[in-house]
Amino acid sequence: MSTDANCCHRTKERTAKEYKDLMNRLNRIEGQVRGVKRMLDENAYCPDILIQVSAIHAALNSFNRVLLDSHIRTCLVEDIQSGKPEAIEEFVTMLQKIMK
């Protein structure tokens, strides 16, 4: 994980495998959203659309779980090992935001 000196936000370097996995997940989700748009264009039955939206929601939750797991195992562990106790507060604040 690195901090860009010219900016106020942190960054994380991911392995090629991790990046590819996350991008593949997002591409599938994007395809699902386009599919729902088509369903609307074609006047699909409401329950059919709702089922697809539920699948999108599940896919986003899965994406979040993978990203959260990576964050805990890398960024958070590194910060704690580096003696940055504020990392725990940052993590708790982030969890509160994503669990709304």
ROMISE-315672 format. One record per atom (N, C-alpha, C, O): residue in one letter; x, y, z; residue number from 1. Coordinates in Angstrom, 1 decimal, padded with zeros to 4 digits. Layout:
BEGIN
@res:A; c1:X; c2:Y; c3:Z; n:NUM
...
END
This chain:
BEGIN
@res:M; c1:000.9; c2:-001.2; c3:000.0; n:1
@res:M; c1:000.0; c2:000.0; c3:000.0; n:1
@res:M; c1:000.9; c2:001.2; c3:000.0; n:1
@res:M; c1:001.9; c2:001.2; c3:000.7; n:1
@res:S; c1:000.5; c2:002.2; c3:-000.7; n:2
@res:S; c1:001.3; c2:003.4; c3:-000.8; n:2
@res:S; c1:000.5; c2:004.7; c3:-000.6; n:2
@res:S; c1:-000.7; c2:004.7; c3:-000.8; n:2
@res:T; c1:001.2; c2:005.8; c3:-000.3; n:3
@res:T; c1:000.5; c2:007.0; c3:-000.1; n:3
@res:T; c1:001.1; c2:008.0; c3:-001.2; n:3
@res:T; c1:002.3; c2:008.1; c3:-001.2; n:3
@res:D; c1:000.3; c2:008.6; c3:-002.0; n:4
@res:D; c1:000.7; c2:009.5; c3:-003.0; n:4
@res:D; c1:000.9; c2:010.9; c3:-002.3; n:4
@res:D; c1:000.0; c2:011.4; c3:-001.7; n:4
@res:A; c1:002.2; c2:011.4; c3:-002.4; n:5
@res:A; c1:002.5; c2:012.6; c3:-001.8; n:5
@res:A; c1:001.8; c2:013.8; c3:-002.3; n:5
@res:A; c1:001.6; c2:014.8; c3:-001.6; n:5
@res:N; c1:001.3; c2:013.7; c3:-003.5; n:6
@res:N; c1:000.6; c2:014.9; c3:-004.1; n:6
@res:N; c1:-000.9; c2:014.8; c3:-004.0; n:6
@res:N; c1:-001.6; c2:015.6; c3:-004.5; n:6
@res:C; c1:-001.4; c2:013.9; c3:-003.2; n:7
@res:C; c1:-002.9; c2:013.7; c3:-003.0; n:7
@res:C; c1:-003.2; c2:013.4; c3:-001.6; n:7
@res:C; c1:-002.3; c2:013.1; c3:-000.8; n:7
@res:C; c1:-004.5; c2:013.5; c3:-001.3; n:8
@res:C; c1:-004.9; c2:013.3; c3:000.1; n:8
@res:C; c1:-005.5; c2:011.9; c3:000.3; n:8
@res:C; c1:-006.0; c2:011.6; c3:001.4; n:8
@res:H; c1:-005.4; c2:011.0; c3:-000.7; n:9
@res:H; c1:-006.0; c2:009.7; c3:-000.5; n:9
@res:H; c1:-004.9; c2:008.6; c3:-000.6; n:9
@res:H; c1:-003.8; c2:008.8; c3:-001.3; n:9
@res:R; c1:-005.1; c2:007.5; c3:000.0; n:10
@res:R; c1:-004.2; c2:006.4; c3:-000.1; n:10
@res:R; c1:-004.5; c2:005.5; c3:-001.3; n:10
@res:R; c1:-005.6; c2:005.5; c3:-001.9; n:10
@res:T; c1:-003.6; c2:004.7; c3:-001.7; n:11
@res:T; c1:-003.7; c2:003.8; c3:-002.8; n:11
@res:T; c1:-003.3; c2:002.4; c3:-002.4; n:11
@res:T; c1:-002.7; c2:002.2; c3:-001.3; n:11
@res:K; c1:-003.7; c2:001.4; c3:-003.2; n:12
@res:K; c1:-003.2; c2:000.0; c3:-002.9; n:12
@res:K; c1:-002.8; c2:-000.6; c3:-004.2; n:12
@res:K; c1:-003.6; c2:-000.6; c3:-005.2; n:12
@res:E; c1:-001.7; c2:-001.2; c3:-004.2; n:13
@res:E; c1:-001.2; c2:-001.9; c3:-005.4; n:13
@res:E; c1:-001.7; c2:-003.4; c3:-005.2; n:13
@res:E; c1:-001.5; c2:-004.0; c3:-004.2; n:13
@res:R; c1:-002.4; c2:-003.9; c3:-006.3; n:14
@res:R; c1:-003.0; c2:-005.2; c3:-006.2; n:14
@res:R; c1:-002.2; c2:-006.1; c3:-007.1; n:14
@res:R; c1:-001.5; c2:-005.7; c3:-008.1; n:14
@res:T; c1:-002.2; c2:-007.4; c3:-006.8; n:15
@res:T; c1:-001.5; c2:-008.3; c3:-007.7; n:15
@res:T; c1:-002.3; c2:-008.4; c3:-009.0; n:15
@res:T; c1:-003.5; c2:-008.0; c3:-009.0; n:15
@res:A; c1:-001.7; c2:-008.9; c3:-010.0; n:16
@res:A; c1:-002.4; c2:-009.0; c3:-011.3; n:16
@res:A; c1:-003.6; c2:-009.9; c3:-011.2; n:16
@res:A; c1:-004.7; c2:-009.7; c3:-011.8; n:16
@res:K; c1:-003.5; c2:-011.0; c3:-010.4; n:17
@res:K; c1:-004.6; c2:-011.9; c3:-010.2; n:17
@res:K; c1:-005.8; c2:-011.3; c3:-009.5; n:17
@res:K; c1:-006.9; c2:-011.4; c3:-009.9; n:17
@res:E; c1:-005.4; c2:-010.5; c3:-008.4; n:18
@res:E; c1:-006.5; c2:-009.9; c3:-007.6; n:18
@res:E; c1:-007.2; c2:-008.8; c3:-008.5; n:18
@res:E; c1:-008.4; c2:-008.7; c3:-008.5; n:18
@res:Y; c1:-006.4; c2:-008.0; c3:-009.3; n:19
@res:Y; c1:-007.0; c2:-007.0; c3:-010.1; n:19
@res:Y; c1:-007.9; c2:-007.7; c3:-011.2; n:19
@res:Y; c1:-009.0; c2:-007.2; c3:-011.4; n:19
@res:K; c1:-007.4; c2:-008.7; c3:-011.8; n:20
@res:K; c1:-008.2; c2:-009.4; c3:-012.8; n:20
@res:K; c1:-009.5; c2:-010.0; c3:-012.3; n:20
@res:K; c1:-010.6; c2:-009.9; c3:-012.9; n:20
@res:D; c1:-009.4; c2:-010.6; c3:-011.1; n:21
@res:D; c1:-010.6; c2:-011.1; c3:-010.4; n:21
@res:D; c1:-011.7; c2:-010.0; c3:-010.2; n:21
@res:D; c1:-012.9; c2:-010.2; c3:-010.5; n:21
@res:L; c1:-011.2; c2:-008.9; c3:-009.6; n:22
@res:L; c1:-012.1; c2:-007.8; c3:-009.3; n:22
@res:L; c1:-012.7; c2:-007.2; c3:-010.5; n:22
@res:L; c1:-013.9; c2:-007.0; c3:-010.6; n:22
@res:M; c1:-011.9; c2:-007.0; c3:-011.6; n:23
@res:M; c1:-012.4; c2:-006.5; c3:-012.8; n:23
@res:M; c1:-013.4; c2:-007.4; c3:-013.5; n:23
@res:M; c1:-014.4; c2:-007.0; c3:-014.0; n:23
@res:N; c1:-013.1; c2:-008.7; c3:-013.4; n:24
@res:N; c1:-014.1; c2:-009.7; c3:-014.0; n:24
@res:N; c1:-015.4; c2:-009.6; c3:-013.3; n:24
@res:N; c1:-016.5; c2:-009.7; c3:-013.9; n:24
@res:R; c1:-015.4; c2:-009.5; c3:-012.0; n:25
@res:R; c1:-016.6; c2:-009.4; c3:-011.2; n:25
@res:R; c1:-017.4; c2:-008.2; c3:-011.6; n:25
@res:R; c1:-018.6; c2:-008.2; c3:-011.8; n:25
@res:L; c1:-016.7; c2:-007.1; c3:-011.7; n:26
@res:L; c1:-017.4; c2:-005.8; c3:-012.1; n:26
@res:L; c1:-017.9; c2:-005.9; c3:-013.5; n:26
@res:L; c1:-019.0; c2:-005.3; c3:-013.8; n:26
@res:N; c1:-017.2; c2:-006.5; c3:-014.4; n:27
@res:N; c1:-017.7; c2:-006.6; c3:-015.8; n:27
@res:N; c1:-018.9; c2:-007.4; c3:-015.8; n:27
@res:N; c1:-019.9; c2:-007.1; c3:-016.6; n:27
@res:R; c1:-019.0; c2:-008.5; c3:-015.0; n:28
@res:R; c1:-020.2; c2:-009.3; c3:-015.0; n:28
@res:R; c1:-021.4; c2:-008.5; c3:-014.4; n:28
@res:R; c1:-022.5; c2:-008.6; c3:-014.9; n:28
@res:I; c1:-021.1; c2:-007.7; c3:-013.4; n:29
@res:I; c1:-022.2; c2:-006.9; c3:-012.8; n:29
@res:I; c1:-022.6; c2:-005.9; c3:-013.8; n:29
@res:I; c1:-023.8; c2:-005.6; c3:-013.9; n:29
@res:E; c1:-021.7; c2:-005.3; c3:-014.5; n:30
@res:E; c1:-022.1; c2:-004.3; c3:-015.5; n:30
@res:E; c1:-022.9; c2:-004.9; c3:-016.6; n:30
@res:E; c1:-023.9; c2:-004.3; c3:-017.0; n:30
@res:G; c1:-022.6; c2:-006.1; c3:-017.0; n:31
@res:G; c1:-023.4; c2:-006.9; c3:-018.0; n:31
@res:G; c1:-024.8; c2:-007.1; c3:-017.4; n:31
@res:G; c1:-025.8; c2:-007.1; c3:-018.2; n:31
@res:Q; c1:-024.9; c2:-007.5; c3:-016.1; n:32
@res:Q; c1:-026.2; c2:-007.7; c3:-015.5; n:32
@res:Q; c1:-027.1; c2:-006.5; c3:-015.5; n:32
@res:Q; c1:-028.3; c2:-006.5; c3:-015.8; n:32
@res:V; c1:-026.4; c2:-005.3; c3:-015.2; n:33
@res:V; c1:-027.2; c2:-004.1; c3:-015.2; n:33
@res:V; c1:-027.7; c2:-003.7; c3:-016.6; n:33
@res:V; c1:-028.8; c2:-003.3; c3:-016.8; n:33
@res:R; c1:-026.8; c2:-003.9; c3:-017.6; n:34
@res:R; c1:-027.3; c2:-003.7; c3:-019.0; n:34
@res:R; c1:-028.4; c2:-004.7; c3:-019.4; n:34
@res:R; c1:-029.3; c2:-004.3; c3:-020.1; n:34
@res:G; c1:-028.4; c2:-005.9; c3:-018.8; n:35
@res:G; c1:-029.5; c2:-006.8; c3:-019.1; n:35
@res:G; c1:-030.8; c2:-006.3; c3:-018.5; n:35
@res:G; c1:-031.8; c2:-006.5; c3:-019.1; n:35
@res:V; c1:-030.7; c2:-005.7; c3:-017.3; n:36
@res:V; c1:-031.9; c2:-005.2; c3:-016.7; n:36
@res:V; c1:-032.5; c2:-004.0; c3:-017.5; n:36
@res:V; c1:-033.7; c2:-003.9; c3:-017.7; n:36
@res:K; c1:-031.6; c2:-003.2; c3:-018.0; n:37
@res:K; c1:-032.0; c2:-002.1; c3:-018.9; n:37
@res:K; c1:-032.7; c2:-002.6; c3:-020.1; n:37
@res:K; c1:-033.8; c2:-002.1; c3:-020.5; n:37
@res:R; c1:-032.2; c2:-003.7; c3:-020.7; n:38
@res:R; c1:-032.9; c2:-004.3; c3:-021.9; n:38
@res:R; c1:-034.2; c2:-004.9; c3:-021.5; n:38
@res:R; c1:-035.2; c2:-004.7; c3:-022.2; n:38
@res:M; c1:-034.3; c2:-005.5; c3:-020.3; n:39
@res:M; c1:-035.6; c2:-006.0; c3:-019.8; n:39
@res:M; c1:-036.6; c2:-004.9; c3:-019.7; n:39
@res:M; c1:-037.8; c2:-005.0; c3:-020.1; n:39
@res:L; c1:-036.2; c2:-003.7; c3:-019.2; n:40
@res:L; c1:-037.1; c2:-002.6; c3:-019.2; n:40
@res:L; c1:-037.5; c2:-002.1; c3:-020.6; n:40
@res:L; c1:-038.7; c2:-001.9; c3:-020.8; n:40
@res:D; c1:-036.5; c2:-002.0; c3:-021.5; n:41
@res:D; c1:-036.9; c2:-001.7; c3:-022.8; n:41
@res:D; c1:-037.9; c2:-002.6; c3:-023.5; n:41
@res:D; c1:-038.7; c2:-002.2; c3:-024.3; n:41
@res:E; c1:-037.8; c2:-003.9; c3:-023.1; n:42
@res:E; c1:-038.6; c2:-004.9; c3:-023.7; n:42
@res:E; c1:-039.9; c2:-005.1; c3:-022.9; n:42
@res:E; c1:-040.6; c2:-006.1; c3:-023.1; n:42
@res:N; c1:-040.2; c2:-004.3; c3:-021.9; n:43
@res:N; c1:-041.3; c2:-004.4; c3:-021.0; n:43
@res:N; c1:-041.5; c2:-005.7; c3:-020.3; n:43
@res:N; c1:-042.5; c2:-006.3; c3:-020.3; n:43
@res:A; c1:-040.3; c2:-006.2; c3:-019.8; n:44
@res:A; c1:-040.3; c2:-007.5; c3:-019.1; n:44
@res:A; c1:-041.2; c2:-007.4; c3:-017.9; n:44
@res:A; c1:-041.5; c2:-006.3; c3:-017.3; n:44
@res:Y; c1:-041.7; c2:-008.6; c3:-017.4; n:45
@res:Y; c1:-042.5; c2:-008.7; c3:-016.3; n:45
@res:Y; c1:-041.8; c2:-008.3; c3:-015.0; n:45
@res:Y; c1:-040.6; c2:-008.7; c3:-014.8; n:45
@res:C; c1:-042.4; c2:-007.5; c3:-014.2; n:46
@res:C; c1:-041.8; c2:-007.0; c3:-013.0; n:46
@res:C; c1:-041.0; c2:-008.0; c3:-012.1; n:46
@res:C; c1:-039.9; c2:-007.8; c3:-011.8; n:46
@res:P; c1:-041.6; c2:-009.1; c3:-011.8; n:47
@res:P; c1:-040.9; c2:-010.1; c3:-011.0; n:47
@res:P; c1:-039.6; c2:-010.6; c3:-011.7; n:47
@res:P; c1:-038.6; c2:-010.9; c3:-011.0; n:47
@res:D; c1:-039.6; c2:-010.7; c3:-013.0; n:48
@res:D; c1:-038.4; c2:-011.1; c3:-013.7; n:48
@res:D; c1:-037.3; c2:-010.1; c3:-013.5; n:48
@res:D; c1:-036.1; c2:-010.5; c3:-013.3; n:48
@res:I; c1:-037.7; c2:-008.8; c3:-013.6; n:49
@res:I; c1:-036.7; c2:-007.8; c3:-013.4; n:49
@res:I; c1:-036.2; c2:-007.8; c3:-011.9; n:49
@res:I; c1:-035.0; c2:-007.7; c3:-011.7; n:49
@res:L; c1:-037.1; c2:-007.9; c3:-011.0; n:50
@res:L; c1:-036.7; c2:-007.9; c3:-009.6; n:50
@res:L; c1:-035.8; c2:-009.1; c3:-009.3; n:50
@res:L; c1:-034.8; c2:-008.9; c3:-008.5; n:50
@res:I; c1:-036.0; c2:-010.2; c3:-009.9; n:51
@res:I; c1:-035.0; c2:-011.3; c3:-009.6; n:51
@res:I; c1:-033.6; c2:-011.0; c3:-010.2; n:51
@res:I; c1:-032.6; c2:-011.3; c3:-009.5; n:51
@res:Q; c1:-033.6; c2:-010.3; c3:-011.3; n:52
@res:Q; c1:-032.3; c2:-009.9; c3:-011.9; n:52
@res:Q; c1:-031.6; c2:-008.9; c3:-011.0; n:52
@res:Q; c1:-030.4; c2:-008.9; c3:-010.8; n:52
@res:V; c1:-032.4; c2:-007.9; c3:-010.5; n:53
@res:V; c1:-031.8; c2:-006.9; c3:-009.6; n:53
@res:V; c1:-031.3; c2:-007.6; c3:-008.3; n:53
@res:V; c1:-030.3; c2:-007.1; c3:-007.8; n:53
@res:S; c1:-032.0; c2:-008.5; c3:-007.8; n:54
@res:S; c1:-031.5; c2:-009.3; c3:-006.6; n:54
@res:S; c1:-030.2; c2:-010.0; c3:-006.9; n:54
@res:S; c1:-029.3; c2:-010.0; c3:-006.1; n:54
@res:A; c1:-030.1; c2:-010.5; c3:-008.1; n:55
@res:A; c1:-028.8; c2:-011.1; c3:-008.5; n:55
@res:A; c1:-027.7; c2:-010.1; c3:-008.6; n:55
@res:A; c1:-026.5; c2:-010.4; c3:-008.2; n:55
@res:I; c1:-028.0; c2:-008.9; c3:-009.1; n:56
@res:I; c1:-027.0; c2:-007.8; c3:-009.1; n:56
@res:I; c1:-026.5; c2:-007.5; c3:-007.7; n:56
@res:I; c1:-025.4; c2:-007.3; c3:-007.4; n:56
@res:H; c1:-027.5; c2:-007.4; c3:-006.8; n:57
@res:H; c1:-027.2; c2:-007.1; c3:-005.4; n:57
@res:H; c1:-026.3; c2:-008.1; c3:-004.8; n:57
@res:H; c1:-025.4; c2:-007.8; c3:-004.1; n:57
@res:A; c1:-026.6; c2:-009.4; c3:-005.0; n:58
@res:A; c1:-025.8; c2:-010.5; c3:-004.5; n:58
@res:A; c1:-024.4; c2:-010.4; c3:-005.1; n:58
@res:A; c1:-023.4; c2:-010.6; c3:-004.3; n:58
@res:A; c1:-024.3; c2:-010.1; c3:-006.3; n:59
@res:A; c1:-022.9; c2:-010.0; c3:-007.0; n:59
@res:A; c1:-022.1; c2:-008.8; c3:-006.4; n:59
@res:A; c1:-020.9; c2:-009.0; c3:-006.2; n:59
@res:L; c1:-022.8; c2:-007.7; c3:-006.1; n:60
@res:L; c1:-022.1; c2:-006.6; c3:-005.5; n:60
@res:L; c1:-021.7; c2:-006.9; c3:-004.1; n:60
@res:L; c1:-020.6; c2:-006.6; c3:-003.6; n:60
@res:N; c1:-022.5; c2:-007.7; c3:-003.3; n:61
@res:N; c1:-022.2; c2:-008.1; c3:-002.0; n:61
@res:N; c1:-020.9; c2:-009.0; c3:-002.0; n:61
@res:N; c1:-020.0; c2:-008.9; c3:-001.2; n:61
@res:S; c1:-020.9; c2:-009.9; c3:-003.0; n:62
@res:S; c1:-019.8; c2:-010.8; c3:-003.2; n:62
@res:S; c1:-018.5; c2:-010.0; c3:-003.5; n:62
@res:S; c1:-017.4; c2:-010.3; c3:-002.9; n:62
@res:F; c1:-018.6; c2:-009.0; c3:-004.4; n:63
@res:F; c1:-017.5; c2:-008.2; c3:-004.7; n:63
@res:F; c1:-017.0; c2:-007.5; c3:-003.4; n:63
@res:F; c1:-015.8; c2:-007.5; c3:-003.2; n:63
@res:N; c1:-017.9; c2:-006.9; c3:-002.6; n:64
@res:N; c1:-017.5; c2:-006.3; c3:-001.4; n:64
@res:N; c1:-016.8; c2:-007.2; c3:-000.4; n:64
@res:N; c1:-015.8; c2:-006.9; c3:000.2; n:64
@res:R; c1:-017.3; c2:-008.5; c3:-000.3; n:65
@res:R; c1:-016.7; c2:-009.4; c3:000.6; n:65
@res:R; c1:-015.2; c2:-009.7; c3:000.2; n:65
@res:R; c1:-014.3; c2:-009.8; c3:001.0; n:65
@res:V; c1:-015.0; c2:-009.9; c3:-001.1; n:66
@res:V; c1:-013.7; c2:-010.2; c3:-001.6; n:66
@res:V; c1:-012.7; c2:-009.0; c3:-001.4; n:66
@res:V; c1:-011.6; c2:-009.2; c3:-000.9; n:66
@res:L; c1:-013.2; c2:-007.8; c3:-001.6; n:67
@res:L; c1:-012.4; c2:-006.6; c3:-001.4; n:67
@res:L; c1:-012.1; c2:-006.4; c3:000.1; n:67
@res:L; c1:-011.0; c2:-006.0; c3:000.5; n:67
@res:L; c1:-013.1; c2:-006.6; c3:000.9; n:68
@res:L; c1:-013.0; c2:-006.4; c3:002.4; n:68
@res:L; c1:-012.0; c2:-007.5; c3:002.9; n:68
@res:L; c1:-011.1; c2:-007.1; c3:003.7; n:68
@res:D; c1:-012.1; c2:-008.7; c3:002.5; n:69
@res:D; c1:-011.1; c2:-009.7; c3:002.9; n:69
@res:D; c1:-009.7; c2:-009.3; c3:002.5; n:69
@res:D; c1:-008.8; c2:-009.4; c3:003.4; n:69
@res:S; c1:-009.5; c2:-008.8; c3:001.3; n:70
@res:S; c1:-008.2; c2:-008.4; c3:000.9; n:70
@res:S; c1:-007.7; c2:-007.2; c3:001.8; n:70
@res:S; c1:-006.5; c2:-007.2; c3:002.2; n:70
@res:H; c1:-008.6; c2:-006.3; c3:002.0; n:71
@res:H; c1:-008.2; c2:-005.1; c3:002.8; n:71
@res:H; c1:-007.8; c2:-005.5; c3:004.2; n:71
@res:H; c1:-006.8; c2:-005.0; c3:004.7; n:71
@res:I; c1:-008.5; c2:-006.4; c3:004.8; n:72
@res:I; c1:-008.2; c2:-006.8; c3:006.2; n:72
@res:I; c1:-006.8; c2:-007.5; c3:006.2; n:72
@res:I; c1:-006.0; c2:-007.2; c3:007.0; n:72
@res:R; c1:-006.6; c2:-008.4; c3:005.2; n:73
@res:R; c1:-005.4; c2:-009.2; c3:005.2; n:73
@res:R; c1:-004.2; c2:-008.5; c3:004.8; n:73
@res:R; c1:-003.0; c2:-008.9; c3:005.1; n:73
@res:T; c1:-004.3; c2:-007.3; c3:004.1; n:74
@res:T; c1:-003.2; c2:-006.6; c3:003.6; n:74
@res:T; c1:-003.1; c2:-005.2; c3:004.3; n:74
@res:T; c1:-002.3; c2:-005.0; c3:005.2; n:74
@res:C; c1:-003.9; c2:-004.3; c3:003.9; n:75
@res:C; c1:-003.8; c2:-002.9; c3:004.4; n:75
@res:C; c1:-003.9; c2:-002.8; c3:005.9; n:75
@res:C; c1:-003.1; c2:-002.2; c3:006.5; n:75
@res:L; c1:-005.0; c2:-003.4; c3:006.4; n:76
@res:L; c1:-005.2; c2:-003.3; c3:007.9; n:76
@res:L; c1:-004.1; c2:-003.9; c3:008.7; n:76
@res:L; c1:-003.6; c2:-003.3; c3:009.6; n:76
@res:V; c1:-003.7; c2:-005.1; c3:008.3; n:77
@res:V; c1:-002.6; c2:-005.8; c3:009.0; n:77
@res:V; c1:-001.3; c2:-005.0; c3:008.9; n:77
@res:V; c1:-000.6; c2:-004.9; c3:009.9; n:77
@res:E; c1:-001.0; c2:-004.5; c3:007.7; n:78
@res:E; c1:000.2; c2:-003.7; c3:007.5; n:78
@res:E; c1:000.2; c2:-002.4; c3:008.4; n:78
@res:E; c1:001.2; c2:-002.1; c3:009.1; n:78
@res:D; c1:-000.9; c2:-001.8; c3:008.5; n:79
@res:D; c1:-001.0; c2:-000.6; c3:009.3; n:79
@res:D; c1:-000.9; c2:-000.9; c3:010.8; n:79
@res:D; c1:-000.2; c2:-000.2; c3:011.5; n:79
@res:I; c1:-001.5; c2:-001.9; c3:011.3; n:80
@res:I; c1:-001.4; c2:-002.3; c3:012.7; n:80
@res:I; c1:000.1; c2:-002.7; c3:013.0; n:80
@res:I; c1:000.6; c2:-002.3; c3:014.0; n:80
@res:Q; c1:000.7; c2:-003.5; c3:012.1; n:81
@res:Q; c1:002.1; c2:-003.9; c3:012.3; n:81
@res:Q; c1:003.0; c2:-002.7; c3:012.3; n:81
@res:Q; c1:004.1; c2:-002.8; c3:012.9; n:81
@res:S; c1:002.7; c2:-001.7; c3:011.5; n:82
@res:S; c1:003.5; c2:-000.5; c3:011.4; n:82
@res:S; c1:003.2; c2:000.5; c3:012.6; n:82
@res:S; c1:003.8; c2:001.6; c3:012.6; n:82
@res:G; c1:002.4; c2:000.1; c3:013.5; n:83
@res:G; c1:002.1; c2:000.9; c3:014.7; n:83
@res:G; c1:001.2; c2:002.1; c3:014.4; n:83
@res:G; c1:001.4; c2:003.2; c3:014.9; n:83
@res:K; c1:000.2; c2:001.9; c3:013.6; n:84
@res:K; c1:-000.8; c2:002.9; c3:013.3; n:84
@res:K; c1:-002.1; c2:002.6; c3:013.9; n:84
@res:K; c1:-003.0; c2:002.0; c3:013.2; n:84
@res:P; c1:-002.3; c2:002.9; c3:015.2; n:85
@res:P; c1:-003.6; c2:002.5; c3:015.8; n:85
@res:P; c1:-004.8; c2:003.2; c3:015.2; n:85
@res:P; c1:-005.9; c2:002.7; c3:015.4; n:85
@res:E; c1:-004.6; c2:004.3; c3:014.5; n:86
@res:E; c1:-005.8; c2:005.0; c3:013.9; n:86
@res:E; c1:-006.4; c2:004.1; c3:012.8; n:86
@res:E; c1:-007.5; c2:004.4; c3:012.3; n:86
@res:A; c1:-005.7; c2:003.1; c3:012.3; n:87
@res:A; c1:-006.2; c2:002.2; c3:011.3; n:87
@res:A; c1:-007.4; c2:001.5; c3:011.8; n:87
@res:A; c1:-008.3; c2:001.2; c3:011.0; n:87
@res:I; c1:-007.5; c2:001.1; c3:013.0; n:88
@res:I; c1:-008.7; c2:000.5; c3:013.6; n:88
@res:I; c1:-009.9; c2:001.4; c3:013.5; n:88
@res:I; c1:-011.0; c2:001.0; c3:013.1; n:88
@res:E; c1:-009.7; c2:002.6; c3:013.9; n:89
@res:E; c1:-010.8; c2:003.6; c3:013.9; n:89
@res:E; c1:-011.2; c2:003.8; c3:012.4; n:89
@res:E; c1:-012.4; c2:003.9; c3:012.1; n:89
@res:E; c1:-010.3; c2:003.9; c3:011.5; n:90
@res:E; c1:-010.6; c2:004.1; c3:010.1; n:90
@res:E; c1:-011.4; c2:002.9; c3:009.6; n:90
@res:E; c1:-012.4; c2:003.0; c3:008.8; n:90
@res:F; c1:-011.0; c2:001.7; c3:010.0; n:91
@res:F; c1:-011.7; c2:000.5; c3:009.6; n:91
@res:F; c1:-013.1; c2:000.4; c3:010.1; n:91
@res:F; c1:-014.1; c2:000.1; c3:009.4; n:91
@res:V; c1:-013.3; c2:000.8; c3:011.4; n:92
@res:V; c1:-014.6; c2:000.8; c3:012.0; n:92
@res:V; c1:-015.5; c2:001.8; c3:011.4; n:92
@res:V; c1:-016.7; c2:001.5; c3:011.1; n:92
@res:T; c1:-015.0; c2:003.0; c3:011.1; n:93
@res:T; c1:-015.8; c2:004.0; c3:010.4; n:93
@res:T; c1:-016.2; c2:003.5; c3:009.0; n:93
@res:T; c1:-017.3; c2:003.8; c3:008.6; n:93
@res:M; c1:-015.3; c2:002.9; c3:008.3; n:94
@res:M; c1:-015.6; c2:002.4; c3:007.0; n:94
@res:M; c1:-016.7; c2:001.3; c3:007.1; n:94
@res:M; c1:-017.7; c2:001.3; c3:006.3; n:94
@res:L; c1:-016.6; c2:000.4; c3:008.1; n:95
@res:L; c1:-017.7; c2:-000.6; c3:008.2; n:95
@res:L; c1:-019.0; c2:000.0; c3:008.5; n:95
@res:L; c1:-020.0; c2:-000.4; c3:008.0; n:95
@res:Q; c1:-019.0; c2:001.1; c3:009.3; n:96
@res:Q; c1:-020.3; c2:001.7; c3:009.6; n:96
@res:Q; c1:-020.9; c2:002.3; c3:008.4; n:96
@res:Q; c1:-022.1; c2:002.3; c3:008.2; n:96
@res:K; c1:-020.1; c2:002.9; c3:007.5; n:97
@res:K; c1:-020.6; c2:003.4; c3:006.2; n:97
@res:K; c1:-021.1; c2:002.4; c3:005.3; n:97
@res:K; c1:-022.2; c2:002.6; c3:004.7; n:97
@res:I; c1:-020.4; c2:001.3; c3:005.2; n:98
@res:I; c1:-020.9; c2:000.2; c3:004.2; n:98
@res:I; c1:-022.0; c2:-000.6; c3:004.7; n:98
@res:I; c1:-022.7; c2:-001.3; c3:004.0; n:98
@res:M; c1:-022.3; c2:-000.6; c3:006.0; n:99
@res:M; c1:-023.3; c2:-001.4; c3:006.6; n:99
@res:M; c1:-024.6; c2:-000.6; c3:006.8; n:99
@res:M; c1:-025.5; c2:-001.1; c3:007.6; n:99
@res:K; c1:-024.8; c2:000.6; c3:006.2; n:100
@res:K; c1:-026.0; c2:001.4; c3:006.4; n:100
@res:K; c1:-027.1; c2:000.7; c3:005.8; n:100
@res:K; c1:-028.3; c2:001.2; c3:005.8; n:100
END
